[in-house]
Amino acid sequence: MAAEANERAQRSVPGTVTVTLAVPNCARVALRGEWDISTEPQLAEALERARGRENVVIDLCECTFLDSRTIGTLMTLAQELAERNGRLEVALPPAQNVVNRAFALLGVREVLSVHDSLDDAQRSLARVRAAPSSTWLRPSRAMPVD
């Protein structure tokens, strides 16, 4: 068991983040590598930049691990955006097994709008912009709040 933990520690890739603000009213936050308590300051800084936009796309296409605290932070952001009539979309390809498993165990797909690709997430925002504003981001169930 200790050897397994040591091997994982040697393979782990600390998270890196990129925030893109090229599209009006939308920020893209790309998380790569592993995200846990040690990367919380970088995540907080990136999400602070993204909060200035009406909508946010979280790109997890190159994310290999998310802890429950990081997922909770994304859920909190979704709630904040919804309160301002904004939207959070998540791109999470099926190939990201570890992250998909965490989302499944925590029921994240029941609360957040999760897509199999970045293009699908961005198209979802385009469709929502065309819909009446009263239909924007109403969670399918109440979001848990700490």
C-alpha positions as CSV (number, residue, x, y, z in Angstrom):
1,M,0.0,0.0,0.0
2,A,2.8,2.4,0.9
3,A,4.7,1.5,-2.3
4,E,1.5,2.3,-4.3
5,A,1.1,5.7,-2.7
6,N,4.8,6.5,-3.3
7,E,4.5,5.5,-7.0
8,R,1.4,7.8,-7.4
9,A,3.3,10.7,-5.8
10,Q,6.1,10.3,-8.2
11,R,3.7,10.2,-11.2
12,S,1.4,13.0,-10.0
13,V,1.4,16.2,-12.0
14,P,0.5,19.3,-10.1
15,G,-2.3,21.2,-11.6
16,T,-1.8,24.1,-14.0
17,V,-4.6,26.5,-15.1
18,T,-5.2,28.8,-18.0
19,V,-7.9,31.4,-18.0
20,T,-9.1,32.6,-21.5
21,L,-11.3,35.7,-21.7
22,A,-11.4,36.0,-25.5
23,V,-15.2,35.5,-25.9
24,P,-17.4,38.3,-24.6
25,N,-19.3,37.5,-21.4
26,C,-17.6,34.1,-21.2
27,A,-14.4,32.8,-19.5
28,R,-12.7,29.4,-20.3
29,V,-10.9,27.9,-17.3
30,A,-8.7,25.0,-18.4
31,L,-7.5,22.7,-15.5
32,R,-4.6,20.4,-16.4
33,G,-3.0,17.7,-14.2
34,E,-4.1,17.1,-10.6
35,W,-6.2,19.4,-8.4
36,D,-6.3,19.1,-4.7
37,I,-5.7,21.2,-1.6
38,S,-2.2,22.0,-2.7
39,T,-3.4,23.7,-5.8
40,E,-6.3,25.6,-4.2
41,P,-4.6,29.0,-4.3
42,Q,-4.1,28.7,-8.1
43,L,-7.7,27.6,-8.6
44,A,-9.0,30.5,-6.4
45,E,-7.0,33.0,-8.4
46,A,-8.2,31.6,-11.7
47,L,-11.8,31.5,-10.7
48,E,-11.6,35.1,-9.4
49,R,-10.6,36.2,-12.9
50,A,-13.4,34.2,-14.4
51,R,-16.1,35.5,-12.0
52,G,-16.1,38.8,-13.9
53,R,-17.7,37.1,-16.9
54,E,-21.4,36.1,-17.1
55,N,-20.6,32.5,-18.1
56,V,-17.8,30.2,-17.4
57,V,-16.7,27.0,-19.2
58,I,-14.5,24.7,-17.1
59,D,-12.3,22.6,-19.4
60,L,-11.3,19.3,-17.7
61,C,-10.1,17.7,-20.9
62,E,-6.5,17.4,-19.6
63,C,-7.4,17.1,-15.9
64,T,-6.3,13.8,-14.3
65,F,-7.6,14.2,-10.8
66,L,-10.0,16.5,-8.8
67,D,-10.6,16.1,-5.1
68,S,-14.0,16.7,-3.5
69,R,-12.9,20.2,-2.3
70,T,-12.2,21.3,-5.9
71,I,-15.5,19.9,-7.1
72,G,-17.2,21.8,-4.3
73,T,-15.5,25.0,-5.4
74,L,-16.8,24.5,-9.0
75,M,-20.3,23.8,-7.6
76,T,-20.2,27.1,-5.6
77,L,-19.1,29.0,-8.7
78,A,-22.1,27.5,-10.6
79,Q,-24.4,28.7,-7.9
80,E,-22.9,32.2,-7.9
81,L,-23.2,32.4,-11.7
82,A,-26.8,31.2,-11.5
83,E,-27.7,33.9,-9.0
84,R,-26.5,36.5,-11.6
85,N,-28.4,34.7,-14.5
86,G,-25.1,33.2,-15.7
87,R,-24.1,29.7,-16.5
88,L,-21.3,27.2,-15.8
89,E,-20.6,24.5,-18.3
90,V,-18.1,21.7,-17.8
91,A,-16.2,19.9,-20.5
92,L,-15.2,16.4,-19.3
93,P,-14.4,13.7,-21.9
94,P,-15.3,10.1,-21.1
95,A,-11.6,9.2,-21.3
96,Q,-10.9,11.0,-18.1
97,N,-11.8,8.0,-16.0
98,V,-10.7,9.2,-12.5
99,V,-12.5,12.6,-12.8
100,N,-15.6,11.0,-14.2
101,R,-15.7,8.5,-11.4
102,A,-15.4,11.4,-8.8
103,F,-18.3,13.2,-10.6
104,A,-20.4,10.0,-10.5
105,L,-19.7,9.2,-6.8
106,L,-20.6,12.8,-5.8
107,G,-23.6,13.1,-8.1
108,V,-22.1,16.2,-9.9
109,R,-23.8,15.5,-13.2
110,E,-27.2,15.8,-11.5
111,V,-26.3,19.4,-10.6
112,L,-23.8,20.8,-13.1
113,S,-24.1,20.9,-16.9
114,V,-21.4,18.4,-18.0
115,H,-20.4,17.7,-21.6
116,D,-18.2,15.2,-23.3
117,S,-16.2,17.8,-25.2
118,L,-15.2,21.5,-25.0
119,D,-17.1,22.1,-28.3
120,D,-20.3,20.6,-26.8
121,A,-19.9,22.8,-23.7
122,Q,-19.5,26.0,-25.8
123,R,-22.4,25.0,-28.1
124,S,-24.6,24.6,-25.0
125,L,-23.8,28.2,-24.0
126,A,-24.7,29.4,-27.5
127,R,-28.1,27.5,-27.3
128,V,-28.9,29.0,-23.9
129,R,-28.1,32.5,-25.0
130,A,-30.8,32.0,-27.7
131,A,-33.4,30.9,-25.1
132,P,-35.5,33.2,-23.0
133,S,-33.6,34.3,-19.9
134,S,-36.2,32.8,-17.5
135,T,-35.0,29.3,-18.5
136,W,-31.3,29.9,-17.6
137,L,-29.6,27.7,-15.2
138,R,-32.1,26.3,-12.9
139,P,-30.5,23.3,-11.2
140,S,-32.3,20.0,-11.5
141,R,-32.1,19.8,-7.7
142,A,-31.0,22.0,-4.9
143,M,-27.2,22.5,-4.8
144,P,-25.6,21.5,-1.5
145,V,-24.0,24.4,0.4
146,D,-21.4,24.0,3.1
